[in-house]
Amino acid sequence: MEIVDTPLHDVKLVRPKRFGDERGWFAEVFNAKNFASADLPTSFVQDNQSFSRRGVLRGLHYQLGQPQGKLVRVLSGHIWDVAVDLRKGSPDFGKWAGFDLRGDELEFLWIPEGFAHGFLVLSETAEVLYKTTDYYHPVGERCVRWDDPTLAITWPMADIGIPAVSAKDAVGALLTEAELPEPYTS
């Protein structure tokens, strides 16, 4: 298993090794010892799966009170996945990074607590699975606008036009007005 640093401090790409032959392939996708040695969590409490059509944009979501770290994987399809550091005092506060994730590639994205997360579906459909480090907490659910001018996220929408967003996501807060997670501690 390869664990790769990304442009954002604490966000990691996890690439399990795939072993294949004419029958197909096998991969060990989770190993607590490997995760622990890379300072990644080894305990997850909830699995979430979504199905979305092309042009759907979900996010940018995060929780207060019970922040969730997310281990994200695309089961089928193709998405542009975005993490935004919302931790006050972090060297990367307000910065974002985008990741091209595909179901035919065996790759996970680790997004720690204190980050907003969202994705845009680029294929006809996509199924996304993510494990979380804490439970869904509706009272603490928050959203930063996907098109916040301060963040200036470059979403790959050339062939999509205007993305389909939920009513809740359409009225997300601007970063300058958002309630933010606990300050960053190293």
C-alpha positions as CSV (number, residue, x, y, z in Angstrom):
1,M,0.0,0.0,0.0
2,E,1.3,3.4,-1.0
3,I,0.3,6.5,1.0
4,V,1.0,9.7,-0.9
5,D,1.2,13.3,0.4
6,T,-0.9,15.9,-1.4
7,P,-0.7,19.7,-1.6
8,L,-2.8,20.0,1.6
9,H,-1.3,19.2,4.9
10,D,-2.8,16.0,6.3
11,V,-4.8,15.0,3.2
12,K,-3.5,11.8,1.7
13,L,-4.0,9.5,-1.3
14,V,-4.0,5.8,-0.4
15,R,-3.1,3.5,-3.2
16,P,-3.5,-0.2,-2.4
17,K,-1.4,-2.6,-4.5
18,R,-3.4,-4.6,-7.0
19,F,-2.4,-8.2,-7.8
20,G,-3.9,-9.6,-11.0
21,D,-3.9,-12.4,-13.5
22,E,-6.2,-13.7,-16.2
23,R,-8.9,-14.4,-13.5
24,G,-9.1,-10.8,-12.3
25,W,-7.4,-9.0,-9.5
26,F,-7.1,-8.8,-5.7
27,A,-6.1,-6.0,-3.4
28,E,-5.8,-5.4,0.3
29,V,-7.7,-2.1,0.7
30,F,-7.4,-1.6,4.4
31,N,-4.8,-2.7,6.9
32,A,-4.9,-1.1,10.4
33,K,-1.1,-1.5,10.8
34,N,-0.3,0.3,7.5
35,F,-2.8,3.1,8.3
36,A,-1.5,3.5,11.9
37,S,2.1,3.7,10.7
38,A,1.0,6.6,8.3
39,D,-0.9,8.4,11.1
40,L,-4.2,7.6,9.4
41,P,-7.2,6.5,11.5
42,T,-7.8,2.8,12.0
43,S,-11.4,3.1,13.4
44,F,-14.4,4.1,11.3
45,V,-17.9,4.2,12.6
46,Q,-20.1,4.8,9.5
47,D,-20.1,4.0,5.8
48,N,-22.0,6.2,3.3
49,Q,-22.6,5.5,-0.3
50,S,-24.1,7.8,-2.9
51,F,-25.2,7.4,-6.5
52,S,-25.3,10.5,-8.7
53,R,-25.7,11.5,-12.3
54,R,-23.4,13.5,-14.5
55,G,-23.2,17.2,-13.5
56,V,-24.3,16.6,-9.9
57,L,-22.2,18.6,-7.5
58,R,-22.4,17.6,-3.8
59,G,-20.8,19.8,-1.2
60,L,-18.8,21.5,0.2
61,H,-19.9,19.7,3.5
62,Y,-18.5,19.5,7.0
63,Q,-19.7,19.1,10.5
64,L,-19.3,21.1,13.8
65,G,-19.4,19.4,17.2
66,Q,-18.8,15.9,15.7
67,P,-16.3,16.5,12.9
68,Q,-15.9,13.7,10.4
69,G,-12.7,12.5,8.8
70,K,-13.6,10.8,5.5
71,L,-11.9,8.0,3.5
72,V,-13.4,8.4,0.0
73,R,-13.4,5.9,-2.8
74,V,-15.2,5.9,-6.2
75,L,-16.8,2.5,-6.8
76,S,-17.9,3.3,-10.3
77,G,-17.7,6.3,-12.6
78,H,-15.5,9.4,-12.4
79,I,-15.6,12.4,-10.1
80,W,-13.6,15.5,-9.3
81,D,-13.2,15.4,-5.5
82,V,-12.3,18.5,-3.6
83,A,-11.0,19.1,0.0
84,V,-10.9,22.5,1.6
85,D,-8.9,23.2,4.8
86,L,-11.2,25.1,7.2
87,R,-9.0,24.7,10.3
88,K,-8.3,28.2,11.6
89,G,-4.5,28.5,12.2
90,S,-3.7,25.8,9.7
91,P,-0.9,26.7,7.3
92,D,-3.3,25.7,4.5
93,F,-6.4,27.5,5.9
94,G,-8.7,28.4,3.0
95,K,-6.8,26.4,0.5
96,W,-8.3,23.6,-1.6
97,A,-7.0,20.7,-3.7
98,G,-8.9,18.7,-6.3
99,F,-8.4,15.0,-7.1
100,D,-9.4,13.0,-10.2
101,L,-10.9,9.8,-8.8
102,R,-12.2,6.9,-10.9
103,G,-13.9,3.7,-10.2
104,D,-11.5,1.7,-12.4
105,E,-8.5,2.9,-10.3
106,L,-8.0,1.6,-6.8
107,E,-7.4,4.8,-4.9
108,F,-8.8,6.3,-1.7
109,L,-8.6,9.9,-0.6
110,W,-8.2,10.6,3.1
111,I,-9.8,13.9,4.2
112,P,-9.3,14.7,7.9
113,E,-11.6,16.4,10.4
114,G,-11.8,20.1,9.9
115,F,-12.0,20.0,6.1
116,A,-15.0,20.7,3.8
117,H,-15.5,18.0,1.2
118,G,-17.4,18.0,-2.1
119,F,-17.4,16.4,-5.5
120,L,-18.6,16.8,-9.1
121,V,-19.7,13.8,-11.2
122,L,-17.9,13.8,-14.6
123,S,-19.1,10.4,-15.9
124,E,-22.7,9.5,-16.8
125,T,-23.2,8.1,-13.3
126,A,-20.9,7.6,-10.3
127,E,-21.1,5.7,-7.0
128,V,-19.0,7.0,-4.2
129,L,-18.3,5.2,-0.9
130,Y,-16.8,6.9,2.1
131,K,-16.1,5.8,5.6
132,T,-16.3,8.3,8.4
133,T,-14.6,8.7,11.8
134,D,-17.7,10.0,13.5
135,Y,-21.5,9.7,13.0
136,Y,-23.7,12.0,11.0
137,H,-24.7,14.9,13.3
138,P,-27.5,16.9,11.6
139,V,-27.4,19.7,14.1
140,G,-23.7,20.3,13.2
141,E,-24.0,20.0,9.5
142,R,-22.6,22.9,7.6
143,C,-21.9,23.8,3.9
144,V,-19.6,26.3,2.2
145,R,-20.7,27.3,-1.2
146,W,-19.1,25.3,-4.0
147,D,-18.7,28.6,-6.0
148,D,-17.3,30.7,-3.2
149,P,-15.2,33.5,-4.9
150,T,-12.7,33.5,-2.1
151,L,-11.9,29.8,-2.6
152,A,-12.0,30.1,-6.4
153,I,-12.1,26.3,-6.9
154,T,-11.5,25.3,-10.5
155,W,-14.3,22.8,-11.1
156,P,-13.9,21.0,-14.5
157,M,-17.3,21.9,-15.9
158,A,-16.4,22.6,-19.6
159,D,-18.8,19.9,-20.8
160,I,-21.3,20.2,-18.0
161,G,-22.5,23.8,-17.8
162,I,-24.3,24.7,-14.6
163,P,-24.0,21.8,-12.0
164,A,-27.0,20.3,-10.3
165,V,-26.8,21.1,-6.6
166,S,-29.3,20.5,-3.7
167,A,-31.3,23.4,-2.3
168,K,-29.2,23.2,0.8
169,D,-25.9,23.4,-1.0
170,A,-27.1,26.3,-3.2
171,V,-27.4,28.4,-0.1
172,G,-24.2,27.4,1.7
173,A,-22.2,30.0,3.5
174,L,-19.4,32.0,2.0
175,L,-16.1,31.1,3.7
176,T,-15.9,34.6,5.2
177,E,-19.2,34.1,6.9
178,A,-19.1,30.4,7.7
179,E,-19.0,28.8,11.2
180,L,-15.7,27.1,11.2
181,P,-14.3,23.9,12.9
182,E,-12.0,23.9,15.9
183,P,-8.7,25.7,15.4
184,Y,-5.8,23.7,14.0
185,T,-3.4,22.0,16.4
186,S,-0.3,20.3,15.1
